[in-house]
Amino acid sequence: MTIFYLVTNIEFVQNPEQPTDADFLQVYKTNGLTEVVYTRDGEVKTYSFNDQDIVKNRTKTVKRILFRFLNEIWQSELPWGFLTGVRPVKMAVNMLLQGFTPEEAQKSLENDFLIAPEKAKLLTDLANKELTLTGRVPTVTDTVSLYISIPFCPDRCAYCSFTSYVYSKNENMVSEYVDCLVKELEYIKEVVKGKGQGIQTVYIGGGTPGVLPPMLTDKLLGAVDDLCTDETIEITFEAGRPEVFNDEKQKIVKNHRVTRICINPQSMDDRILKNIGRNHTVEDILRCFDLAVKNGFDNINTDIIVGLPGETVESFSKNLEALLDLNPQSVTVHTLAMKKKAGLIQNHNAQDIVNNKDVDEMIRMTERKLFNQGFEPYYLYRQKMTVGNRENVGYCKKGFECIYNIQMIGERQTIYGAGAGATGRFVSEDLLITRKTNKKLVDQYIKDIRDGNFGYG
Ligand code: SF4
C-alpha cells in the first residue's frame, strides 16, 4: 500500500471511524472468497478471488493480485513492482549463487515481484558485477572493511533525517570525539589483527568529514594509515560539502593513504541549493573540484538528488550536464527520500515535491546521459519513502567501482563501524549477520569509549 501512497498521495486509513469522501479500499473475506472493493467519487470497482486458487506462496500471490488491481486503477509507473527492501541486488546474487543463469534470475524477479524487465536486468547485471569484483566465495574469514562516522556538518540540509550535529554549535566536542575515534580504531586494529584478518576497505563518512579542522583531519587519517594492512585496496574520504574542503585540508588528505574522495553537491543550481538549505553555491563546487584535481585526486565521486522541490525536468537536465562537466570518476544518483523527520517534508506540501512522471523522466535521463559518457552502474540500494518509490544507483567509469559500497550493500563481508551511531555488521561463515551499533549521541559515545566500552570481541 505504501508503494501506491508514494505515487498517488492517497492516504490509507485502517477502519476509519467516520465515513470519508476520499477514495477508499475495502477488503472483505467470506467463506474462502476475498473481495476487494475500491470506491472513488461514488464509482465502485471490485475484484475477487477464491482462496483455493492460491495454493502456494500465499502472501506473495495476494500481493500480486492486489498490486495488479490497484495499478490498473491508478495507472502508476511502478517499475519495482511490489518489491520492497533495501538490498534487491542481494536477491539476484543469491539466485546466481544457487545456479540460476542471469536470464532465469531476471525472469524470476519479473514474475515474482512484477518488476519491469529493465530493472530486473539491472539487478542481475549488478549481481554479476558484484560476484566478479568481490568473488563468488566471500572472504569472510580473511578480510573485513571499516566504516568511520563523523557526525558533524556545517549546517543541516532540509532533507536530512540523520543524527548530525551542526559543527559551529558543537565545536567543543569535536577534538575529544576524534581522540575517542582514534582509540576505537586502535582497538579495532588489534581485534582484526588477533583474528588474522586484513582490512580491505575503509570509508570515512558522515555527516561531513570535510568539516573537521586540519589538525584533527591529520590525526584521524594518521590513525587510519596505521590500521591499513597489505590487503587494503581502498580508503574513501567523504569530504561532503564543497565549501569546507579547502586547499589546506585537501593537501592533508592527499598526504595520507586516501585513494578516493567524495565531493557532494546534490544539485548544480543555486536556487535548488537554497531550497534544500545548503549554504554553498555552485561556484563553491566548481572551486572545490578544480582544487581537488590540481591537488592530484584522480578518483572523485560526486552525487545528485532526483526529485528535489522546485526541480523541473529541464532544470534537472542542466544540473546533470553541469555535474558531468566536472568530469568525475563516479556519480551517485539518489532519489529524494521523504523522511518524516526531515524539515523539508515537515515544511512543504506534497505538491511541492516533483511528481512521479517527472521523477521517472529524470531517472531515465540519468541512465541515458551517464551511459553515453562511459559510466556504468555498479551498486544499487533502495530506501523507504523515496519519491516515486525509486532507487539510488552508483555509476562509475570502468575500474572506479567503490568496493566498500558493494561490500556494504552485499552483506557478504564483516564491516566494523567506528564512531557515534556507526553500525558494525558481523558476517559469519554461513553468512548470518549480527549487528552492533555504537551510541548515537556523541556525548554518550565519548563516555562509552572513555569507559573502555568498545563492545567488539
Ligand atoms: S550533509 Fe548529509 S548528514 Fe549533513 S545535514 Fe546534509 S544530509 Fe544530513
Residues whose N, C-alpha, C, O or C-beta is under 5 A from the ligand:
A	BS01	SF4	C153 D155 R156 C157 C160 F162 S164 G206 G207
